[in-house]
Amino acid sequence: MQDLPKIYLWPNLMTAGNLACGFFASLSIFSGMLSAHNGGSANGYFYQAIALILGACVFDALDGRMARLTGQDSPFGREFDSLADIVSFGVAPSLLVHEVVLAEIPDKWGWLIAFAYLLCGAMRLARFNCLAWMDAQSASKDFMGIPIPAAAGVISSLTLLLMWLEETERPIGIWTWSLPPLMLLLAGMMISKISYPSFKGLNIKTRRSLPWVFCAVILVILTVKWWQVMPAILFVSYLCYGPARPWISRRLRRELEEEDEEREREEAIEEGRHASPHAAKDDPSSGI
């Protein structure tokens, strides 16, 4: 009889929180649709859905870090996390943007744009699981393509910003129509080979200098005070960081990405292996 997979409590509890946020975000979007159909306002429901999607991002960040800190990483947790992600960061953001903007696009093109985002998100998750299963990404702290939680964060935070600007009667103009091409851009970025940092080195054991702590405190204060604007700035900055990453100095990258001494040792070993032909011969994975 085949052994059952190990199911650890706390990391999977965080993943369940992620899934719950995605489920209730979808319910909030449907409630907003019903309210708008009956002549009421849907904005309150959409704000709730955005908050739940961003909350799912928090749960998604916690489950992986908790699994690594406690040594409770497992294939079950990886698959469970992907299933939760497709609901919270695929279905919910697609429904949200479709109802806020895409529904006004004629000839049902809005449906196609929303589905393209969802499809690429699902393919991104499937590729990630395949790479992890083949042990090709387990030693890397980088993601291939922008992660779907970050893509959902970009979509949700910009939707929040545009809704807030519209409610405060600030002129938006054509910026409302920036979301459809942005969704297509994110769809392509998710299945691209652009390298993004995972920030796996950032945890409760992270040690930083006093200026970094000061900047982190200021960033938290700004995010709390201007919660309508700061999430969009943070997520869009991460979106742009991937393509700009090759042109950033290695020293600054180490500071930003929280690379630790273990990462540096791994890079030194890898560089030495490539530099030595004898090491390549002894390496069974080299094919020589």
Backbone as CSV, one residue per row, in Angstrom:
resi,resn,N_x,N_y,N_z,CA_x,CA_y,CA_z,C_x,C_y,C_z
1,MET,0.850,-1.204,0.000,0.000,0.000,0.000,0.878,1.244,0.000
2,GLN,0.566,2.167,-0.879,1.376,3.373,-1.020,1.182,4.293,0.180
3,ASP,2.302,4.876,0.661,2.237,5.772,1.800,1.521,7.064,1.424
4,LEU,0.735,7.578,2.370,0.052,8.843,2.156,1.038,9.995,2.310
5,PRO,0.824,11.109,1.582,1.745,12.246,1.701,1.642,12.887,3.075
6,LYS,2.752,13.471,3.518,2.771,14.169,4.794,2.011,15.485,4.673
7,ILE,1.140,15.757,5.654,0.351,16.984,5.676,0.676,17.711,6.980
8,TYR,1.456,18.776,6.894,1.841,19.543,8.072,0.786,20.612,8.368
9,LEU,0.543,20.854,9.637,-0.585,21.693,10.043,-0.403,23.158,9.681
10,TRP,0.636,23.801,10.214,0.700,25.251,10.136,0.916,25.802,8.733
11,PRO,1.839,25.265,7.942,1.953,25.793,6.577,0.669,25.615,5.766
12,ASN,0.018,24.455,5.900,-1.214,24.223,5.146,-2.384,25.030,5.703
13,LEU,-2.311,25.390,6.970,-3.328,26.281,7.529,-3.227,27.665,6.897
14,MET,-2.005,28.130,6.658,-1.812,29.403,5.970,-2.327,29.323,4.526
15,THR,-2.071,28.187,3.879,-2.570,27.999,2.517,-4.097,27.980,2.500
16,ALA,-4.697,27.366,3.514,-6.160,27.378,3.619,-6.677,28.798,3.794
17,GLY,-5.938,29.628,4.533,-6.318,31.038,4.662,-6.246,31.759,3.328
18,ASN,-5.230,31.442,2.542,-5.109,31.975,1.185,-6.329,31.597,0.346
19,LEU,-6.697,30.330,0.387,-7.847,29.855,-0.384,-9.140,30.493,0.093
20,ALA,-9.294,30.646,1.401,-10.498,31.275,1.944,-10.623,32.721,1.462
21,CYS,-9.508,33.442,1.444,-9.540,34.832,0.959,-9.960,34.880,-0.506
22,GLY,-9.432,33.967,-1.324,-9.815,33.947,-2.729,-11.278,33.606,-2.925
23,PHE,-11.784,32.668,-2.124,-13.188,32.275,-2.231,-14.117,33.425,-1.855
24,PHE,-13.847,34.070,-0.725,-14.707,35.162,-0.284,-14.542,36.403,-1.162
25,ALA,-13.360,36.587,-1.758,-13.204,37.678,-2.726,-14.105,37.460,-3.937
26,SER,-14.168,36.215,-4.417,-15.050,35.900,-5.546,-16.508,36.128,-5.174
27,LEU,-16.901,35.736,-3.952,-18.268,35.976,-3.507,-18.575,37.475,-3.440
28,SER,-17.604,38.264,-2.975,-17.805,39.715,-2.901,-17.991,40.319,-4.282
29,ILE,-17.245,39.817,-5.258,-17.384,40.328,-6.625,-18.763,39.988,-7.184
30,PHE,-19.226,38.776,-6.949,-20.566,38.405,-7.413,-21.637,39.230,-6.699
31,SER,-21.442,39.517,-5.423,-22.396,40.361,-4.688,-22.406,41.772,-5.265
32,GLY,-21.235,42.278,-5.641,-21.176,43.589,-6.278,-21.875,43.605,-7.622
33,MET,-21.705,42.540,-8.385,-22.418,42.430,-9.663,-23.921,42.460,-9.459
34,LEU,-24.402,41.728,-8.452,-25.835,41.687,-8.170,-26.335,43.047,-7.700
35,SER,-25.540,43.716,-6.867,-25.934,45.041,-6.378,-26.012,46.039,-7.525
36,ALA,-25.047,46.005,-8.426,-25.066,46.918,-9.571,-26.241,46.616,-10.484
37,HIS,-26.568,45.346,-10.642,-27.706,44.963,-11.484,-29.018,45.484,-10.913
38,ASN,-29.117,45.586,-9.592,-30.328,46.064,-8.939,-30.327,47.564,-8.729
39,GLY,-29.351,48.250,-9.303,-29.305,49.704,-9.222,-28.530,50.253,-8.044
40,GLY,-27.881,49.404,-7.278,-27.107,49.866,-6.133,-25.650,50.098,-6.489
41,SER,-24.845,50.343,-5.465,-23.419,50.578,-5.658,-22.650,49.286,-5.423
42,ALA,-21.691,49.032,-6.290,-20.877,47.821,-6.163,-19.507,48.095,-5.572
43,ASN,-19.162,49.376,-5.382,-17.795,49.702,-4.976,-17.419,49.107,-3.631
44,GLY,-18.354,49.087,-2.680,-18.056,48.534,-1.370,-17.675,47.067,-1.452
45,TYR,-18.374,46.321,-2.281,-18.058,44.899,-2.472,-16.708,44.721,-3.166
46,PHE,-16.432,45.612,-4.132,-15.170,45.492,-4.854,-13.982,45.853,-3.955
47,TYR,-14.155,46.861,-3.087,-13.103,47.178,-2.120,-12.831,45.974,-1.212
48,GLN,-13.904,45.316,-0.785,-13.748,44.139,0.060,-13.005,43.026,-0.674
49,ALA,-13.331,42.846,-1.945,-12.663,41.816,-2.739,-11.172,42.129,-2.890
50,ILE,-10.834,43.398,-3.114,-9.425,43.787,-3.244,-8.676,43.518,-1.944
51,ALA,-9.295,43.879,-0.818,-8.658,43.627,0.478,-8.427,42.139,0.697
52,LEU,-9.370,41.308,0.274,-9.222,39.866,0.443,-8.122,39.304,-0.461
53,ILE,-8.005,39.819,-1.684,-6.941,39.354,-2.580,-5.573,39.735,-2.022
54,LEU,-5.462,40.963,-1.512,-4.193,41.373,-0.909,-3.923,40.578,0.367
55,GLY,-4.982,40.235,1.110,-4.807,39.379,2.276,-4.322,37.995,1.890
56,ALA,-4.807,37.493,0.753,-4.334,36.195,0.265,-2.842,36.246,-0.041
57,CYS,-2.356,37.391,-0.523,-0.910,37.544,-0.763,-0.125,37.376,0.533
58,VAL,-0.665,37.907,1.623,0.013,37.776,2.924,0.061,36.314,3.344
59,PHE,-1.073,35.614,3.241,-1.102,34.196,3.604,-0.150,33.382,2.724
60,ASP,-0.088,33.723,1.430,0.791,33.002,0.512,2.253,33.198,0.876
61,ALA,2.598,34.395,1.342,3.979,34.642,1.761,4.300,33.902,3.059
62,LEU,3.308,33.762,3.933,3.548,33.129,5.228,3.705,31.615,5.124
63,ASP,2.925,30.976,4.235,2.956,29.513,4.234,4.328,28.966,3.823
64,GLY,4.926,29.543,2.790,6.235,29.071,2.361,7.319,29.325,3.391
65,ARG,7.297,30.525,3.992,8.314,30.836,4.988,8.153,29.960,6.232
66,MET,6.922,29.704,6.615,6.691,28.849,7.770,7.167,27.423,7.487
67,ALA,6.924,26.947,6.265,7.361,25.591,5.914,8.880,25.492,5.929
68,ARG,9.576,26.514,5.421,11.037,26.457,5.381,11.647,26.594,6.776
69,LEU,11.070,27.481,7.604,11.621,27.676,8.938,11.450,26.446,9.820
70,THR,10.354,25.719,9.640,10.076,24.541,10.466,10.495,23.237,9.805
71,GLY,11.042,23.322,8.582,11.431,22.107,7.875,10.257,21.244,7.488
72,GLN,9.108,21.879,7.180,7.879,21.145,6.885,7.439,21.318,5.437
73,ASP,8.391,21.531,4.548,8.079,21.599,3.128,7.720,20.203,2.617
74,SER,6.703,20.106,1.761,6.259,18.796,1.293,5.612,18.929,-0.078
75,PRO,5.583,17.836,-0.869,4.885,17.871,-2.163,3.401,18.206,-2.022
76,PHE,2.775,17.709,-0.974,1.358,18.032,-0.754,1.170,19.532,-0.586
77,GLY,2.025,20.152,0.224,1.907,21.592,0.443,2.111,22.386,-0.829
78,ARG,3.037,21.932,-1.689,3.286,22.627,-2.940,2.073,22.554,-3.862
79,GLU,1.453,21.386,-3.953,0.282,21.235,-4.813,-0.915,21.990,-4.243
80,PHE,-1.095,21.913,-2.940,-2.198,22.624,-2.279,-2.058,24.122,-2.484
81,ASP,-0.824,24.619,-2.386,-0.568,26.048,-2.572,-0.931,26.491,-3.988
82,SER,-0.604,25.685,-4.990,-0.921,26.047,-6.367,-2.431,26.067,-6.612
83,LEU,-3.147,25.124,-6.016,-4.597,25.096,-6.175,-5.238,26.318,-5.527
84,ALA,-4.716,26.721,-4.378,-5.237,27.925,-3.726,-4.891,29.176,-4.537
85,ASP,-3.673,29.199,-5.105,-3.241,30.370,-5.873,-4.105,30.613,-7.096
86,ILE,-4.543,29.546,-7.769,-5.312,29.753,-8.993,-6.672,30.367,-8.682
87,VAL,-7.177,30.125,-7.471,-8.448,30.742,-7.064,-8.219,32.189,-6.637
88,SER,-7.258,32.397,-5.731,-7.055,33.722,-5.141,-6.403,34.712,-6.090
89,PHE,-5.480,34.238,-6.927,-4.703,35.143,-7.763,-4.987,34.976,-9.250
90,GLY,-5.816,34.006,-9.602,-6.203,33.825,-10.993,-7.656,34.178,-11.228
91,VAL,-8.559,33.423,-10.624,-9.998,33.620,-10.838,-10.465,34.960,-10.273
92,ALA,-10.150,35.237,-9.005,-10.662,36.450,-8.357,-10.208,37.739,-9.054
93,PRO,-8.909,37.927,-9.355,-8.523,39.160,-10.064,-9.131,39.263,-11.464
94,SER,-9.273,38.139,-12.158,-9.877,38.166,-13.489,-11.324,38.644,-13.412
95,LEU,-12.080,38.116,-12.452,-13.467,38.556,-12.264,-13.533,40.026,-11.875
96,LEU,-12.623,40.443,-10.992,-12.634,41.820,-10.515,-12.439,42.810,-11.654
97,VAL,-11.369,42.639,-12.419,-11.067,43.578,-13.496,-12.120,43.488,-14.594
98,HIS,-12.655,42.294,-14.832,-13.700,42.167,-15.847,-14.910,43.011,-15.472
99,GLU,-15.304,42.977,-14.201,-16.493,43.725,-13.796,-16.240,45.222,-13.689
100,VAL,-15.018,45.615,-13.335,-14.721,47.037,-13.174,-14.500,47.721,-14.516
101,VAL,-13.805,47.043,-15.440,-13.419,47.680,-16.710,-13.811,46.855,-17.926
102,LEU,-13.457,45.575,-17.937,-13.529,44.789,-19.161,-14.950,44.545,-19.648
103,ALA,-15.927,44.596,-18.748,-17.309,44.348,-19.166,-17.801,45.394,-20.148
104,GLU,-17.155,46.576,-20.153,-17.569,47.643,-21.054,-16.961,47.502,-22.452
105,ILE,-16.054,46.558,-22.633,-15.459,46.349,-23.948,-16.452,45.591,-24.827
106,PRO,-16.735,46.074,-26.036,-17.740,45.415,-26.886,-17.261,44.073,-27.433
107,ASP,-18.239,43.315,-27.946,-17.988,42.043,-28.641,-17.297,41.005,-27.756
108,LYS,-17.494,41.109,-26.442,-16.993,40.110,-25.494,-15.474,39.977,-25.485
109,TRP,-14.754,40.988,-25.972,-13.296,40.921,-25.934,-12.791,40.953,-24.497
110,GLY,-13.573,41.555,-23.602,-13.183,41.585,-22.203,-13.067,40.200,-21.609
111,TRP,-13.965,39.309,-22.004,-13.888,37.923,-21.531,-12.569,37.278,-21.953
112,LEU,-12.194,37.523,-23.205,-10.971,36.913,-23.726,-9.737,37.417,-22.987
113,ILE,-9.701,38.716,-22.692,-8.556,39.282,-21.974,-8.470,38.699,-20.574
114,ALA,-9.606,38.627,-19.881,-9.617,38.070,-18.531,-9.208,36.605,-18.547
115,PHE,-9.670,35.857,-19.543,-9.314,34.439,-19.611,-7.844,34.253,-19.962
116,ALA,-7.290,35.128,-20.803,-5.864,35.030,-21.149,-5.010,35.172,-19.894
117,TYR,-5.381,36.097,-19.010,-4.659,36.254,-17.743,-4.778,34.992,-16.897
118,LEU,-5.999,34.461,-16.782,-6.221,33.257,-15.985,-5.468,32.061,-16.559
119,LEU,-5.491,31.898,-17.878,-4.815,30.776,-18.523,-3.317,30.828,-18.294
120,CYS,-2.716,31.993,-18.493,-1.270,32.107,-18.306,-0.893,31.920,-16.841
121,GLY,-1.766,32.368,-15.938,-1.504,32.138,-14.519,-1.487,30.661,-14.185
122,ALA,-2.443,29.899,-14.733,-2.483,28.453,-14.502,-1.257,27.770,-15.108
123,MET,-0.863,28.197,-16.303,0.321,27.616,-16.934,1.578,27.962,-16.143
124,ARG,1.630,29.155,-15.589,2.776,29.570,-14.766,2.901,28.668,-13.536
125,LEU,1.792,28.383,-12.885,1.813,27.511,-11.714,2.206,26.079,-12.090
126,ALA,1.683,25.598,-13.220,2.027,24.242,-13.662,3.510,24.139,-13.988
127,ARG,4.071,25.154,-14.644,5.501,25.132,-14.958,6.340,25.158,-13.692
128,PHE,5.937,25.953,-12.723,6.678,26.029,-11.462,6.699,24.667,-10.772
129,ASN,5.562,23.989,-10.734,5.499,22.682,-10.093,6.345,21.650,-10.836
130,CYS,6.340,21.727,-12.159,7.153,20.796,-12.941,8.639,21.007,-12.678
131,LEU,9.064,22.264,-12.630,10.472,22.557,-12.358,10.864,22.093,-10.963
132,ALA,9.975,22.301,-9.996,10.268,21.856,-8.631,10.330,20.338,-8.568
133,TRP,9.434,19.676,-9.296,9.416,18.215,-9.290,10.681,17.644,-9.924
134,MET,11.192,18.322,-10.956,12.421,17.875,-11.599,13.670,18.341,-10.864
135,ASP,13.461,18.994,-9.713,14.562,19.462,-8.876,15.409,20.501,-9.587
136,ALA,14.797,21.216,-10.550,15.564,22.222,-11.294,15.539,23.572,-10.613
137,GLN,14.587,23.770,-9.694,14.470,25.086,-9.090,14.659,25.043,-7.576
138,SER,14.835,23.856,-7.016,14.900,23.760,-5.567,16.095,24.500,-4.989
139,ALA,17.206,24.570,-5.735,18.400,25.246,-5.230,18.423,26.719,-5.576
140,SER,17.422,27.206,-6.281,17.404,28.592,-6.727,16.440,29.394,-5.875
141,LYS,16.816,30.632,-5.639,15.934,31.534,-4.913,15.249,32.502,-5.866
142,ASP,15.273,32.217,-7.137,14.655,33.068,-8.142,13.444,32.380,-8.748
143,PHE,12.513,33.198,-9.227,11.355,32.709,-9.957,11.567,32.940,-11.450
144,MET,11.081,32.023,-12.268,11.084,32.212,-13.710,9.724,32.800,-14.102
145,GLY,9.719,34.052,-14.503,8.467,34.753,-14.756,7.943,35.356,-13.468
146,ILE,7.144,36.402,-13.587,6.607,37.041,-12.381,5.646,36.083,-11.694
147,PRO,5.745,35.909,-10.381,4.832,35.003,-9.676,3.389,35.494,-9.764
148,ILE,2.449,34.557,-9.784,1.052,34.934,-9.927,0.534,35.762,-8.743
149,PRO,1.016,35.566,-7.489,0.560,36.477,-6.427,0.966,37.923,-6.689
150,ALA,2.181,38.130,-7.217,2.618,39.486,-7.524,1.798,40.077,-8.666
151,ALA,1.488,39.258,-9.680,0.657,39.735,-10.786,-0.727,40.133,-10.282
152,ALA,-1.301,39.316,-9.396,-2.600,39.645,-8.818,-2.513,40.906,-7.973
153,GLY,-1.391,41.080,-7.275,-1.205,42.289,-6.486,-1.159,43.536,-7.346
154,VAL,-0.496,43.448,-8.505,-0.451,44.585,-9.432,-1.864,44.941,-9.896
155,ILE,-2.607,43.926,-10.336,-3.960,44.155,-10.835,-4.855,44.746,-9.752
156,SER,-4.857,44.131,-8.574,-5.762,44.544,-7.499,-5.412,45.929,-6.974
157,SER,-4.127,46.196,-6.769,-3.726,47.492,-6.217,-4.000,48.626,-7.189
158,LEU,-3.788,48.401,-8.490,-4.092,49.449,-9.474,-5.599,49.657,-9.608
159,THR,-6.375,48.588,-9.511,-7.832,48.738,-9.510,-8.279,49.549,-8.309
160,LEU,-7.692,49.264,-7.147,-7.981,50.048,-5.945,-7.656,51.514,-6.152
161,LEU,-6.497,51.794,-6.726,-6.080,53.184,-6.947,-7.046,53.896,-7.890
162,LEU,-7.420,53.258,-8.989,-8.319,53.889,-9.954,-9.709,54.116,-9.361
163,MET,-10.207,53.165,-8.583,-11.505,53.341,-7.944,-11.467,54.486,-6.943
164,TRP,-10.379,54.595,-6.196,-10.247,55.673,-5.219,-10.155,57.036,-5.907
165,LEU,-9.385,57.114,-6.993,-9.285,58.375,-7.727,-10.635,58.782,-8.301
166,GLU,-11.396,57.812,-8.780,-12.712,58.119,-9.336,-13.672,58.603,-8.256
167,GLU,-13.609,58.007,-7.065,-14.498,58.421,-5.984,-14.153,59.809,-5.460
168,THR,-12.868,60.177,-5.509,-12.455,61.501,-5.051,-12.567,62.546,-6.149
169,GLU,-13.185,62.160,-7.259,-13.453,63.066,-8.394,-12.183,63.638,-8.994
170,ARG,-11.119,62.884,-8.942,-9.898,63.279,-9.638,-9.978,62.776,-11.076
171,PRO,-9.484,63.551,-12.026,-9.580,63.131,-13.429,-8.716,61.904,-13.716
172,ILE,-9.329,60.863,-14.263,-8.607,59.644,-14.613,-8.349,59.573,-16.110
173,GLY,-9.373,59.990,-16.885,-9.225,59.979,-18.336,-9.047,58.576,-18.882
174,ILE,-8.061,58.434,-19.753,-7.840,57.146,-20.418,-7.128,56.137,-19.520
175,TRP,-6.723,56.554,-18.314,-6.001,55.628,-17.438,-6.873,54.449,-17.018
176,THR,-8.191,54.624,-17.036,-9.066,53.497,-16.727,-8.817,52.346,-17.680
177,TRP,-8.466,52.681,-18.932,-8.274,51.649,-19.955,-6.852,51.116,-19.985
178,SER,-6.076,51.445,-18.941,-4.733,50.874,-18.844,-4.772,49.437,-18.325
179,LEU,-5.860,49.047,-17.662,-5.934,47.705,-17.079,-6.002,46.583,-18.119
180,PRO,-6.787,46.715,-19.211,-6.802,45.616,-20.200,-5.435,45.293,-20.781
181,PRO,-4.673,46.277,-21.316,-3.330,45.915,-21.817,-2.398,45.462,-20.706
182,LEU,-2.603,45.980,-19.492,-1.770,45.541,-18.378,-2.013,44.073,-18.072
183,MET,-3.255,43.624,-18.142,-3.550,42.207,-17.892,-2.875,41.324,-18.935
184,LEU,-2.883,41.771,-20.179,-2.199,41.000,-21.223,-0.691,41.002,-21.009
185,LEU,-0.157,42.141,-20.569,1.271,42.212,-20.270,1.629,41.257,-19.136
186,LEU,0.829,41.250,-18.085,1.097,40.361,-16.959,0.969,38.901,-17.372
187,ALA,0.017,38.612,-18.260,-0.126,37.245,-18.756,1.167,36.790,-19.434
188,GLY,1.732,37.659,-20.265,2.988,37.320,-20.918,4.156,37.248,-19.952
189,MET,4.171,38.134,-18.949,5.272,38.133,-17.978,5.260,36.879,-17.115
190,MET,4.073,36.338,-16.841,4.008,35.138,-16.000,4.619,33.920,-16.685
191,ILE,4.454,33.817,-17.996,4.988,32.646,-18.699,6.317,32.956,-19.376
192,SER,6.887,34.125,-19.077,8.184,34.489,-19.649,9.303,33.810,-18.859
193,LYS,10.536,34.033,-19.295,11.707,33.493,-18.602,12.462,34.580,-17.851
194,ILE,11.819,35.704,-17.632,12.446,36.790,-16.872,12.606,36.359,-15.418
195,SER,13.768,36.599,-14.854,14.076,36.158,-13.492,13.609,37.192,-12.472
196,TYR,12.867,36.719,-11.474,12.394,37.562,-10.373,12.882,36.990,-9.048
197,PRO,13.298,37.840,-8.119,13.728,37.322,-6.813,12.529,36.857,-5.993
198,SER,12.749,35.813,-5.203,11.671,35.291,-4.358,11.698,35.886,-2.958
199,PHE,12.807,36.521,-2.585,12.987,37.080,-1.244,12.819,36.004,-0.177
200,LYS,13.267,34.771,-0.500,13.178,33.699,0.488,14.119,33.928,1.670
201,GLY,15.142,34.747,1.460,16.056,35.030,2.563,15.477,35.971,3.595
202,LEU,14.310,36.583,3.297,13.687,37.518,4.227,12.798,36.744,5.187
203,ASN,13.199,36.682,6.449,12.412,35.991,7.463,12.688,36.625,8.817
204,ILE,12.211,35.975,9.882,12.354,36.555,11.214,13.798,36.583,11.688
205,LYS,14.681,35.847,11.012,16.090,35.833,11.386,16.909,36.866,10.616
206,THR,16.268,37.606,9.719,16.991,38.567,8.890,17.566,39.695,9.740
207,ARG,18.819,40.027,9.479,19.478,41.124,10.181,19.843,42.208,9.174
208,ARG,19.481,43.434,9.477,19.779,44.545,8.586,20.410,45.681,9.381
209,SER,21.066,46.602,8.665,21.680,47.760,9.302,20.605,48.762,9.720
210,LEU,21.007,49.713,10.530,20.061,50.691,11.062,19.369,51.506,9.967
211,PRO,20.085,51.966,8.928,19.371,52.705,7.859,18.288,51.870,7.182
212,TRP,18.544,50.561,6.995,17.536,49.715,6.371,16.315,49.573,7.268
213,VAL,16.534,49.444,8.570,15.409,49.357,9.513,14.609,50.652,9.493
214,PHE,15.308,51.781,9.450,14.626,53.072,9.395,13.761,53.182,8.140
215,CYS,14.315,52.782,6.997,13.550,52.836,5.742,12.345,51.905,5.781
216,ALA,12.515,50.738,6.400,11.400,49.797,6.494,10.274,50.367,7.348
217,VAL,10.628,51.024,8.460,9.606,51.633,9.321,8.869,52.734,8.578
218,ILE,9.600,53.574,7.871,8.979,54.655,7.105,8.058,54.090,6.032
219,LEU,8.485,53.017,5.385,7.669,52.394,4.341,6.361,51.857,4.916
220,VAL,6.432,51.244,6.086,5.212,50.743,6.727,4.270,51.885,7.074
221,ILE,4.829,52.978,7.599,3.999,54.141,7.963,3.326,54.732,6.732
222,LEU,4.086,54.879,5.646,3.514,55.420,4.413,2.415,54.507,3.866
223,THR,2.626,53.190,3.958,1.636,52.247,3.450,0.352,52.319,4.249
224,VAL,0.469,52.467,5.570,-0.728,52.576,6.408,-1.458,53.888,6.144
225,LYS,-0.718,54.967,5.996,-1.337,56.285,5.813,-1.959,56.433,4.428
226,TRP,-1.235,55.995,3.405,-1.739,56.110,2.030,-1.978,54.714,1.461
227,TRP,-2.906,53.992,2.083,-3.174,52.613,1.688,-3.812,52.518,0.307
228,GLN,-4.350,53.627,-0.201,-4.932,53.587,-1.540,-3.871,53.642,-2.632
229,VAL,-2.681,54.162,-2.301,-1.655,54.430,-3.311,-0.449,53.503,-3.176
230,MET,0.002,53.292,-1.938,1.263,52.584,-1.719,1.274,51.141,-2.226
231,PRO,0.189,50.355,-2.074,0.253,49.000,-2.628,0.547,48.978,-4.125
232,ALA,-0.045,49.919,-4.875,0.220,49.983,-6.313,1.684,50.313,-6.579
233,ILE,2.253,51.232,-5.814,3.659,51.589,-5.997,4.567,50.384,-5.721
234,LEU,4.282,49.650,-4.656,5.123,48.512,-4.275,5.041,47.386,-5.304
235,PHE,3.831,47.025,-5.714,3.679,45.913,-6.651,4.197,46.275,-8.045
236,VAL,3.953,47.498,-8.494,4.455,47.910,-9.805,5.984,47.984,-9.789
237,SER,6.554,48.385,-8.654,8.020,48.412,-8.535,8.595,47.010,-8.683
238,TYR,7.926,46.016,-8.075,8.391,44.639,-8.215,8.251,44.158,-9.656
239,LEU,7.146,44.551,-10.311,6.943,44.180,-11.710,8.074,44.712,-12.581
240,CYS,8.483,45.941,-12.358,9.543,46.553,-13.162,10.927,46.066,-12.763
241,TYR,11.061,45.551,-11.547,12.377,45.136,-11.052,12.939,43.962,-11.844
242,GLY,12.072,43.039,-12.255,12.538,41.872,-12.998,13.265,42.231,-14.282
243,PRO,12.637,42.991,-15.194,13.346,43.370,-16.422,14.573,44.245,-16.175
244,ALA,14.535,45.071,-15.107,15.665,45.966,-14.837,16.774,45.292,-14.051
245,ARG,16.523,44.114,-13.536,17.453,43.430,-12.637,18.850,43.216,-13.223
246,PRO,18.990,42.812,-14.496,20.348,42.591,-15.020,21.226,43.826,-15.028
247,TRP,20.636,45.007,-14.995,21.415,46.255,-15.053,21.685,46.835,-13.665
248,ILE,21.241,46.147,-12.621,21.486,46.606,-11.259,22.762,45.957,-10.737
249,SER,23.571,46.728,-10.033,24.844,46.202,-9.534,24.601,45.024,-8.594
250,ARG,25.567,44.102,-8.589,25.427,42.886,-7.779,25.350,43.213,-6.295
251,ARG,26.091,44.217,-5.871,26.084,44.599,-4.455,24.708,45.106,-4.032
252,LEU,24.117,45.971,-4.856,22.788,46.485,-4.534,21.749,45.379,-4.580
253,ARG,21.903,44.456,-5.516,20.968,43.329,-5.588,21.015,42.482,-4.330
254,ARG,22.234,42.255,-3.807,22.351,41.483,-2.573,21.646,42.185,-1.426
255,GLU,21.762,43.504,-1.374,21.099,44.267,-0.323,19.581,44.206,-0.457
256,LEU,19.091,44.380,-1.682,17.649,44.411,-1.901,17.005,43.047,-1.731
257,GLU,17.713,42.000,-2.156,17.115,40.674,-2.191,17.428,39.828,-0.972
258,GLU,18.074,40.443,0.025,18.331,39.759,1.292,19.157,38.491,1.097
259,GLU,20.103,38.502,0.167,20.932,37.318,-0.046,21.834,37.115,1.171
260,ASP,21.930,35.893,1.611,22.724,35.589,2.788,24.044,34.934,2.404
261,GLU,24.826,34.595,3.406,26.138,34.017,3.156,26.023,32.654,2.483
262,GLU,24.967,31.903,2.803,24.795,30.591,2.182,24.622,30.731,0.678
263,ARG,23.873,31.736,0.233,23.679,31.952,-1.198,25.010,32.279,-1.861
264,GLU,25.807,33.102,-1.206,27.092,33.474,-1.780,28.016,32.255,-1.891
265,ARG,27.977,31.365,-0.887,28.795,30.160,-0.951,28.352,29.256,-2.099
266,GLU,27.018,29.151,-2.299,26.510,28.338,-3.396,26.971,28.882,-4.743
267,GLU,26.953,30.211,-4.896,27.392,30.808,-6.147,28.882,30.571,-6.365
268,ALA,29.684,30.659,-5.281,31.122,30.446,-5.413,31.420,29.001,-5.815
269,ILE,30.692,28.051,-5.211,30.884,26.646,-5.573,30.501,26.404,-7.027
270,GLU,29.390,27.025,-7.456,28.936,26.844,-8.833,29.923,27.441,-9.814
271,GLU,30.475,28.622,-9.492,31.461,29.242,-10.368,32.724,28.395,-10.448
272,GLY,33.144,27.829,-9.324,34.328,26.969,-9.328,34.110,25.699,-10.114
273,ARG,32.892,25.176,-10.080,32.579,23.955,-10.821,32.652,24.199,-12.317
274,HIS,32.145,25.372,-12.750,32.205,25.692,-14.178,33.635,25.997,-14.621
275,ALA,34.439,26.518,-13.694,35.801,26.891,-14.063,36.730,25.691,-14.137
276,SER,36.409,24.608,-13.449,37.287,23.440,-13.396,36.759,22.331,-14.289
277,PRO,37.470,21.925,-15.318,37.010,20.831,-16.180,36.981,19.504,-15.453
278,HIS,37.889,19.310,-14.450,37.896,18.062,-13.696,36.652,17.923,-12.864
279,ALA,36.159,19.069,-12.311,34.931,19.018,-11.545,33.766,18.675,-12.415
280,ALA,33.786,19.151,-13.668,32.695,18.834,-14.591,32.671,17.367,-14.919
281,LYS,33.887,16.743,-15.044,33.921,15.311,-15.341,33.377,14.474,-14.187
282,ASP,33.668,14.969,-12.963,33.228,14.213,-11.795,31.752,14.408,-11.501
283,ASP,31.139,15.425,-12.106,29.734,15.722,-11.845,28.873,14.844,-12.729
284,PRO,28.078,13.918,-12.162,27.272,13.029,-13.007,26.190,13.733,-13.765
285,SER,25.819,14.937,-13.333,24.753,15.653,-14.031,25.270,16.483,-15.199
286,SER,26.609,16.516,-15.372,27.154,17.347,-16.437,27.035,16.727,-17.820
287,GLY,26.871,15.418,-17.877,26.731,14.752,-19.161,28.039,14.528,-19.875
288,ILE,29.164,14.747,-19.211,30.484,14.576,-19.827,31.050,13.218,-19.463
